Amino acid sequence: MPPQILYYISSYGYLAIFLLIFLQEIGVPVPLPNELLMLFSGYLVFKGVLLFSVVVLIIISADFLATMVLYNLFYYAGNYIINNKPKWFPLSDIKLNNLRGKISKGGLLTVAICRLTPFIRGYTSVISGLVHIKPRIFIPIALLSSILVCGFYVTTGKYFGPYWNQIIADWSVYQYYILSVVLLILAVYTIAKFNKHYKDKKRMAEDLKYETDQLLTIHMVSETAYVTQGQGVHTAFLELVELLKDEKNIRIVINNEGTGNIFHSHTYGPYYFWKGQRYKGRRIITAHVIPDSSRGAIPFWKQLLPITNLYLKLAYSFADVVVAISPMVEKAIKDMGVKTDVVRIYNPVLTENWARTTENREKGRQLLGIKPNEKLILGVGQLQERKGVEDFIDMASAMPDSKFVWVGGRPWGAFTEGVQRINNRIENAPSNIFFTGLKEIEDMPPMYAAADIFLFPSYQENCPLAPLEAAASGLPVVFRDIKEYSTLYQLPYMKAADTADFIKIAHQLLNDQDYYNEGVKISEKLVEKFDKNKIKAEFLDLYAQVFSNAYKGHLKPLNIAPVISHAISETTEVL
């Protein structure tokens, strides 16, 4: 340690540290590197000469202030400085243009890394000013990097105080060791970027093998196949796969079965990000969930709502196209600030899978223990507040002459709202209500066929499949009167304002045959809006557009127009 530095610090204390850090950061030569000065300040904290909090504040202030001086100088006077720069100035116009180009392509990460790197931190402020990084972007980066760097060095100096003399003796070695580590990190980063670029080009070449006379392959992904199958998202995933697998001009691969031209996910967990990373420009996600979907569905949903909102925004922003399954979902995605393109395509209903038969009715009633002459009222959904299961229990209590069955459980286990409360309600429920727990999708047609009425008391939905499946099975369906349905269906549907209204409508359906028949006709009309052929055509068109946009200039648009035309003609015949 130079004796004049020791004298200066011992005489002027915090002021000396502030000036030394500030002067070196703006480029004035001082006999001691800032990194070593910060370590020494930490050592003085260890010795009890200085206060830790004051030292950290002083050093961060000096570093940040000097950074802003350099940044503002070159931000506002950079052009003049460059135009009148001496011949020895290290940056030519060509280099400056290259730097500007790198930053415009996402070089803010590079700025952040350089601000954390010893020996070049000061130059980063100069370059950032010259290439006109906006103050609202640079200032947070500068402040955060000052806090991280200065805090790290002072803390390190404090905790390595007992070894100070050894560190000083070998400082030149440590200095080059730190620089070597930094260079190694930069080398690894460069190699990784090159490797990614090479792989991207290789994947592009592989994907271009699919010429217009070959199959367009859709890589369909859903994490529900592994963890949470007892829910509508899994049903929607399975039915879309079934719908598209009939097409001769496309091929579907699911999860780990292989790769394709287009990536389409129905969930947004780690598997979605992992599988989707190779499909930049060709990622589609169907948005089954919005922040409001967590209301009354998971514990502490109110406290977690900001995190839920942030995560969903990240997930939907990762995609290149988001499929909104209802007008409310489309609005919610845009309200989150997601900049990704959004298209609205509803969940298809494969009516043939849910058609009511005498065989299914007998099978369902036998499974549920319901006698032929008994009236059965059905509810379907997870055991959580959002689905209205507690209201369903109240309806059963008010209608002791009818049988009530609730199909559904807790796919998320303990991470479900109100487990203990709802379990207590179930244990004390009247004898005319039965809870089946989770059921496989193939068990559902007999369940619908066994019922006489379907009640859907859910408090929040996007494009729910259970009531549409019930409607396709020929049941009158009574919804809760919530705003989501008015924008989704845009057709008449049976609705109840509250539990008492559900009970009133259910009584009338059971005792008035004309009213019951009217309810069945309303269900038939409602299902038509979700015709599978129309929705299939919309998905085929979307896949063709995404594929064409991703490979614009590389090959002709994929020839699946005949498939779309055929699907549309089928839809016209049905409608």
ROVO-258942 format. One record per atom (N, C-alpha, C): y, x, z. Coordinates in steps of 0.2 Angstrom, whole numbers, plus 5000, padded with zeros to 4 digits. Example, Ala and Ser with C-alpha at 12.3 -4.5 7.8 and 13.67 -1.06 7.14 Angstrom:
2
497250665039497850625039498450665039498950645035499550685036500050645039
END
This chain:
575
499450045000500050005000500650045000501150044995501750084995502150075001502350135004502750125010503350085010503750085004504350045003504149975004503649955001503449885001503249865008502949905012502749885019503449885023503949925022504549925025504949865023504949845017505249785015505049725018504349715018504049655021504149655028504049715032504149715039504949695041505349715037506049705038506349635036506049605031506349545028505849485029505249505030504749455031504649405025504649345027504549295021504949295015505649315016506049325011505849375006505549435009505349485005504749465000504249425004503649405000503949354994504349314996504649264991504949304985505349354986505749384981505249434977504749464980504249504976503849464972503549404974503149364970503549334964504149314966504649284961504749334955505049394957505249444952504649464948504049474950503549494946503349434941503349374944503149324940503549314934504249324934504649314929504649384924504249434926504249494922504549554924504949554930505249614933504749654936504649724934504149764937504249774944503749774948503749784955503149834957503149874962502649924963501949894965501949824966501349794969501149734965500549734962500349664959500349604963500549554960500549494964499949474968499349484965498749464968498649504974498749574974498649614980499249594985499849574983500349554988500149494992499849444988499549384991498949394996498549444994498049464998498249495005498749535004499149575010499449525014499749475011500049415015499549385019498949375016498449345020498149385026498149455025497949505030498449495036499149495034499649485039499549425043499349365040499149305044498549325049498049355046497549375051497749415057498249465055498449505061498949465066499149405064499549365068500349385067500449415062501149435060501549375057501149345052501449285049501049225050501349165049501049095049500749075043500149055043499749035037500048985033500248935036500548875032501248895029501648935032502248955030502149005024501749055025501549105019501349065013500849015014500648985008501148945004501648915008502148875005502648915002502848975005503249025002503049044995502349064995502149104989502049044984501848984985501748934980502448924977502948914982503648904979503848954975503749014977504049074972503649074966503049064966502649064960502849014955502848944958503048894954503748894951504248914955504948924953504948974947504649024948504649074943504349054936503849014937503448984931503948944928504248894931504748844928505348884925505548934928506148974925505948994918505349034918505149054911504948994906504648944909504448894904505148864901505548844906506248814903506648854899506648924900507048964896506748964889506048974888505748974882505748904879505748854883505648784880506348764877506848784880507548764877507848814873507748874874508048934870507548974866506948944866506348984863506549004855506748954852506948964845507449014844507949014848508449064847508149134849507749144854507449204856507049234851506649184848506149204843506549234836507049194834507449204828507849274829507949294835508349354836507949404840507349394840506849444844506849514841506849564845506749634843506149644839506049694836505449714832504849724836504949744842504449764847504149694850504449644849504249584853503449564851503049554855502349554854502049494850502449444849502249384846502549374839502149374834502449354827502549284826502849264821502849194819502149164817501749204814501049184812500649164819500749214824500349204830500649144834501249134834501549074837501249014834501249014827501048954824500248934825499848994826499148984828499048954835499548984839499448964846499648884847500148864843500348794843499848754840499448774835498948744832498348734837498148784841497648784846497848734851498448734853498648684859498648614856498848604850498848534848498148504847497648554846496948534845496548524852496948524858496648514864496648574868497148624867497248684870497548674877497648614880497848614887497348634892496748634890496248664894496348734895496448764889496648834888497248854893497748814892498348834896498148834904497748784906497548774913497148844915496648864911496248914912496648984913497148994908497549054908498049054914498248994916498648994922498249014929497649004928497249024934496949104933497149134927496849194926497349254928497149304932497549354934497849394928498449424929498749464924499049434918498849374916499149334910499449274912499449254919499749194921500449184919500849234919501549234917501649224910501249254906501349244899501249174897500749144900500549074899501249024899501649034904502248994904502749004898502749074896503149084890502849044884502249054883501949024877501948944877501848914883501948844884502648824882503148864884503848844883503948844875503748904872503848914865503548864861502948834862502548784858502748714860503248714865503448644867502948594870502548624874502148574878502648534883502548464883502948424886502948434893503548434896503648444904503148404908503048334906502648294910501948314910501748354905501048384905501048454908501548494907501548564909501648574917502148534919502348534926501748524931501348474930500748464934500248514934500148544928499648604927499948664931500548674930500848734933500848724941501048664943501048664951500348664954499848634950499148634953498848704953499048744947498748804947499048854952499748844953500048884959499748874965499548804967499248794973498548824974498148814968497548844968497448924969497848954965497849024965498149054971498749034973499049064979498649044985498448984986498048964992497349004992497049024986496449054986496549134988497049164986497249234988497449244995497849194997498049205004497449195009497149145007496549125012496049185012495949215006495449265005495649325009496349345009496649395012496549385020496649325022496549305029495849315032495349295028494649295030494349365029494649405025494349475024494849525027495249505032495649545036495349605039494749595042494349655045494249705040494149695034493949745029494549765024495149755027495749765023495849835021495749885025495749955023495249975018494649955018494249965013494449935006494649875006494849845000495449874997495949905001496549944998496250004995495750034998495550104996495250094989494850034988494450024982494849974977495449964978495849904975495749914967495849974965495749984957495149964955494549974959493949954957493849874957494149844962494149774963494549744957495049774955495549744950495149744944494849794942494449794935493849754936493549744942492949704943493149624941493749604944494049544943494149524936494449574933494649574926494049564921493449604923492849604920492549534920492549504926492249434927492649384923493349394923493749344919493549354911493449414909493249424902492549404901492149404906491449384905491449304904491849274908491849204908492149174901492649214899492949194892492449204887492049264887491549274882491049224882490849204888490349144888490549084885491249064887491549004885491549004877491749064874491849074867491149064863490649094866489949094864489749024864489848984869489648914870490048874865490648884864491048844859490748864852490648924850490348944844489648904843489248914848488548884848488648804847489048774850489148704849489348684842489848724839490048714832489548724828489048774829488548784824488048724825487848704831487448644832487748584828488348574829488648514826488648514818488648574815488648584808487848574806487448594810486748584809486548514809486748474814486648404815486948364809487548384807487848354802487448364795487148424794486748434789486048394789485848384795485248344796485348274795485948244797486148174796486248164789486548204785486648194778486048194774485448204777484848194773484648124772485048074776484948004775485347984769485147984763485447964757485447894757485847864752485847794751485247754750484747784748484047754747483647764753483847784758483447794764483647754770483247754775483447704781484047734785484447684787484947694792484647694799484647744803484247744809484747734815484647684819485047664825484647694831484947734835484747754841484947714847484547664849484747614854484547644861485047634865484947664872485047614877484647604882484847564888484447594894484847614899484547634906484147584909484247514907483947464911483147474910482947504904482247514903481847554908482247594912482047634917482147604924482647574926482847554933482947484934483247444930483547374933483347324927482747304926482547264921482647184922482747174928482847094930483547074930483847084924484547064923484747054916485247014915485446994908485547054903485847114905485947164901485347194898484747194902484147214899483847164894483947094895483747044890484147054884484847064884485247074878485047134874484847184878484647244874483947234871483447204874482847184871482947144865483347094865483347044860483747064854484247114855484547144849484047194846483647224850483147274846482647234842482447174845481947134842482247104836482947084836483247054830483347104825483447164826483647214821482947244818482447244822481847274820481547244814481747184813481447144807481747164800482347204801482647224794482247284791482147284785481847334781482247394780482947384779483347434777483647484783483447464789483647504795483047514799483047564803482547584808482847594815482447574820482747574827482347624831482647674834482247714839482547704846482147704851482447674857482347734862482847754866482947804871482647864869482047884871481747954870481347954864481347904860480847904854481147944848481747964848482048004843482748004842483048024837483748024836483847984829484547964828484747924822485347944819485647904815486247914812486847884816486647824820487147794824486847784831487247794836487147784843487347724846486947684849487147614852486847614859487347614864487047604871487247534873486847514878487047454882487247464889487147524891487347544898487747604898488047624904488547674904488447724909487847744911487647794916487647864913487347904917487247974915486847984908486347944908485947944902486347924895486847884896487247864890487647924888487947964893488348024891487948074889487348084891486848134889486648124882486348064881486148054874486648044869487248024871487848014866488148074864488048134868488548194866488448214859487848204856487748234849488048184844488248134846488448084841489248074840489648124841490348114841490548084834490948034835491147994829490747934827490147934831489647874829489347844835489747844840489547814847489747744847489347694849489447624850489147604857489547564861489347544867489447464867489047424869489147354870489347354878489947324879490247314885489947254888489447254892489247194896489547194903489947244905490247244912490947264911491347224915492047244916492247254924492747274926492947284933492747224937492947164934492847104938492147084939491647114936490947104937490747124943491147174946490847194953491047154959491547104957491747054963491147014965491047024972490446984975489747004972489747064969489047094967488847154970489247194973489047254976489447264983489147294988489547304994490247344993490747324997491347354997491647354990491547304986491847294979492547304979492947274984493647274984493847354985493547384989493747454990493547504984493047484981492747524976493147504969493447454969493747424962494147474958494647514962494947574958494447624955493947644958493447684956493047654950492847594951492547554946492947554939493547534940494047534934494047604931494147654935494247724932493547744928493047724931492347754928492247714922492347644922492247604916492747624910493347644912493847664907493547734904493247774908492947844905492347824901491947784903491347764899491547734892491947684892492147654886492547694881492947744884493347794880492947844877492347854880491847904877491547884870491547814870491247784863491847784858491547774852492047774846492147704844491747654846491847584845491547554852491947504854491647464860491547394857490947364858490747294857490947254863491447204862491547164867491147094866490847074871490347014871490746954872491346954873491746894874492546904874492946854873493646864873493946894879493646874885493846904892493646974892493046994890492847064890493347104885493547084880493947114875494647124878494947074882495547084885495547134891494947134895494947174900494847244898494547264893494447334890495147354888495547314885496247334883496647344889496647294894497047304900496847364904496247394903496147454906496447514903496747504897497047564894496547604889495947574888495547604883495747604876495847664873496147674866495547664861494947664863494447654858494447594854494247594848494247524844493747474847493947414848493547364851493447304845492847284845492647234840492247184845492347114843492047064847491447034843490847044846490247024844489846994850489646934849489346894855488546914855488246904861487546914862487146864858486646884854486346834850485846804855485646734853485146704856484546684851483946714853483346704848483046644851483246584848483046514850482346504850481946544845481246534844480846554851481146604854480846634860480846584866481346534866481446494871481346424870481046404864480846334862480346304868480546244869480146204874479546184871478946194874478346164872477946134878477546084877477146054882476646104886476446154882476046204885476446244890477046264888477446304893477646264899477846204898478046154903477446154909476846144906476246134911476146204914476246264910476146324913476646344919477246324917477846344922477746304928477546234928477546194933476946214938476346234934475846264938475946324942476346374939476546434942477046424948477446364948477946354953477646304958477046274957476846224961477146154961477446134955477846074954477346024951477345964954476945904952477245884945476845844941477145824935477745774936477645734941478145674942478845704946478845764948479345784952479945814948480545804950481145824946481345894949481345944944481546014945482146034943482546064947483246094945483146164946483346204941483246274940483946314941483946374944484446414944484246484942484546524939484346594937484946644938484746704942485246754943485146794948485446854949485346894955485546864961485246884967485346864973486046894976486546874974487246894976487746844976488246854980488846804980489046784973489146834969489446814962489146764959488446764959488046714956488046644959488246634964488346564967487646544971487246594972486546574975486646534982487146544986487246514992487446444991487846424986488046364984487446324981486946354978486346324975485946304981485946344987485546324993485846254996486546254996486846194998486746134994486646144987486446084983485746064985485346104986484646084987484646044994485046064999485046035005485345965004485745954999486045884998485645844994485145874991484645834986483945844988483745814994483045834997482545804992482645754988482145714984481945754978482345814976482245854970482045924972481645954968481446024969481946074966482046124969482546174967482146244967482246274961481946344960482446394958482546454962482946504960482546564957482646584951482346644948482746704948482646754951483046814951482946854958483146914958483146954964483647004964483547064966484047114967483747174963483947184957483747244953484047304956484647304960484947364962484747374970484247334972484047344979484547334984484647384989485147374994485847384992485947404986486647414983486847344980486747294984486847224982487247194987487747154985488247124990487847074994487947075001487747025006486947015007486647075007485847065007485647035013485947055019485747025026485946945026486546935024486846865024486446815020486246835014485946795009485146785011484946845014484246835017484146785022484646785027484646735032484746665029485146655024485146595021484546565018484146615015483546595012483046585017483046615023482546605028482646535031483246515031483446445034483546395029483346405023483446355017482946295018483146245015482746185016482046195012481546155014480846165011480846145003481346115001481346094994481546144989481746204991481946254987481446314988481346344982480846404981481246464978481146524980481446584977480846624974480846634968480246674964480346744965480946774966481046844965481146864958481146924957481146954950480646934945480746914939480246894934480346934928479746944925479746984918480046934913480346954908480646914903480146864899479546884899478946844896478846784900478946794907478846734911479346684911479946694908480546644908480446584904480146584898480046524894479746474898479146484901478846434905479246404911479646454914480146434919480646384917480946394911481446344908481146284906480546284903480146224901479946184907479846214913479646174918480146134921480846154920481346124923481646064920482046024923482345964920483145974919483446014924484146024924484246104925484746124922484946194924485646204926485646224933486346234936486546304936487146324934487346394934488046394937487946404944488546404948488946474949488846524944489146584945489846584945490146634949490946634949491246684944490846724941491146774936490646784931490746784924490246794919490646824913490346854909490646884903490346844897489646854895489346814890488646804893488546764898487846754901487346724897486746754897486146734893485746684896485746684903485246634906485446564904486046534904486246464903486146454895486246504891486046494884485346494882484946534886484246524886483946454888484246434893484046364896484246314891484846324888485146274883484646274876484446334874483946344869483246304870483146304877482546274879482546194880483146164878483246094878483446064884483746104889483946084895484746064895484946014899485646004900485846064905486446094903486646154907487346134910487346144917488046134920488346194923488946214920489246274922489746264927489946314931490546314935491146314931491646274932492246274928492646334930492546384926492946454926493246464919493846504919494146514913493846554908493346594910492946634905492646594900492346534902491946494897492346454892492946434894493446404889493546444883493646514884493846554879493246584875492646584879492046604876491746554871491646494874491246444870491746404865492346384867492746344863492446284860491946254864491546194862491546154869491346094868491246054875490646084878490646084885490146104889490146064896489646054899489646024905489846064911490346044915490646094920490746054926490646094932490846064939491346114942491746074946492346114949492146144955491646114959491446144965490746114967490446134973489746114975489646044974490146004977490045934977490045904970490445934966490445914959489745924955489445984957488746004954488245944956488345934963487845884966487945814962488545794961488745734958488445724951488545784947488345784940487545784940487245824944486545824944486245764946486445724950486245654952486245614946486845614942486945574936486445594931486345654930485845674925485145654926484945654932484345624934484245554934484745514934484745444935484945404929485345444924485545404918485345444912484845414909484545444903485045454897485445404896485945414891486445484892486645484898487045544900486645614900485945604901485545664901485445684893485345634889485245644882485945684879486445654881487145684879487145754881486945774887486945844890486445884886485945864883485445904879485845914872486145864869486545874863487045924864487445924869487945974871487646044871487046054874486746114874486546144867486246094863486046114856486646144852487246104853487846134849488046194852488046204858488246274861487846334859487246324858486846374856486946404849487146354845487346364838487846424837488346424841488846474841488546544841487946554844487646624845487046634841487146604835486646614830486446684828485846694828485546764828485746794821485646754815485846784809486546804808486946764810487746784810487846844814487546844820487746904824487346964821486746964818486447014815486847044809487147004805487547024800488147064802488447034808489047074811488847144813488247154816488047214818487947264812487547234807487447274801488047304798488547254798489247274795489547334799489547324806489847374810489447444810488847444809488447504808488647544802488647504796488847524790489547554790490047524794490747544794490747614798490447614804490447674808490147734804489547724801489247774797489747804791490047754788490447774782491047814785491347794790491947824793491747894796491147904798490947964801490848014796490547994790490448044785490848034778491448004780491947994774492048064770491948064764492048124760491348164759490848144763490248184763489748154759489648084759489248044755489447974753489147944749489347874747489147824753489547774753489347724759488647704758488347694764487647674764487547604761487047594757486847534753486447484757486847454762486447404766486847334765487247334760487647274758487147214757486547224753486047174752485847144758485747184763485447164770485947114773486647134773487147094776487147034772487147034765487246974761486646924763486046954764485446904765485546874772485746914777485846884784486346834784486946844780487446794780487246734776486846734771486546674768486146634772485746674776485246644781485646604786486246634788486646604793486946534790487146544784487546484781487046424780486346444779485846384778485746354785485746394791485646374797486246324799486846344798487446314800487546254796
END
